[in-house]
Amino acid sequence: MLFVRPARLADLDELERMARAAQPVLHSLPRERRALEPRVALSEDSFRAEVEFPGEEFYLFVLEESETKRLLGTSSIVASAGYAEPFHAFRNDALIHASRELKVNRKIHALTMSHELTGKSRLTGFYIDPSLRDEDNAAAAHLLSRARMIYIAANPRRFSTEVFSLMLGVTDDAGASPFWDAVGRKFFGRDFEQVEADSGGRSRTFIAEVMPSYPLYVPLLPADAQRVLGEPNEHTLLAYDIHLEEGFEPDRYVDIFDAGPVLTIAVDKSASASSGELRAVRERGPEDGAGAPYLVAAGGAHAFRCVIARLSGTRADGAALTAAARAALGVSDGDTVRCVPLHQASGELP
């Protein structure tokens, strides 16, 4: 059975394997072990800490197969984006250029460097094994991605009231970005992948030092750069759809490097908060019907676990879980679990 749990230092070998396989580079999962180890240690400290408000905490989750103990994915939460340095994004503004004399009134879109996402909690570091990326295994991707929002909804003091996620923008087969070639390269003089690796998740001082401080008028950009503005990369469409199912919406921001979309949500409007319910665990019996798929989480702030299971009935009927699900969650009969409907039409349950 697949389940999500916090990463541990004991996972370093598997985490290093996934970090080296991830394309593009995951800022939250450095490829070099000497940089990866302190990130995992920070995550362990963050899960153990008693937190009253979000700060420099970083939460790293892994997707594990219970029988083989193999790790098949990672995802993470940055409690406060840009905690040490401002988080940079382009804000897509609509400016009015008008002349009464010429009877001209035009709305022109312009991109302005913004720090307004600084301090908000951020979902990042999503990587799932290639064997689980097709439609038949979409449930695994839902589990790995949406478990983060269940954790946030269950532990609101640890996070901001708004959460955002930065989606990868459009690139070609060679990894080149039309938007970067039209904008960023003019200022940095470097390839997209090189600056992407150096950016530290959009919170480095050199970004503000080098990128333009004045608005960029969108109509003045090349057509191919305009066309990809706010468009997700085809390889992230599954992750994009999962965010939409949780309730995220595209906002007025785009990534400063590849113009990928920024999705935002108020935590209390998310499916994990608004549709979640607490149920008492009981043993699943032959009288329990097939039921609908749910994300089921337990363990509180320090020992979080999440699985997908089929539940029937209402909250009063409890959560009838198989022995495998109870073992993965570390719960017994009578314990309380948080349940969120998956609302997925396709994909076999793990």
Disulfide bonds with the S-S distance in Angstrom:
none
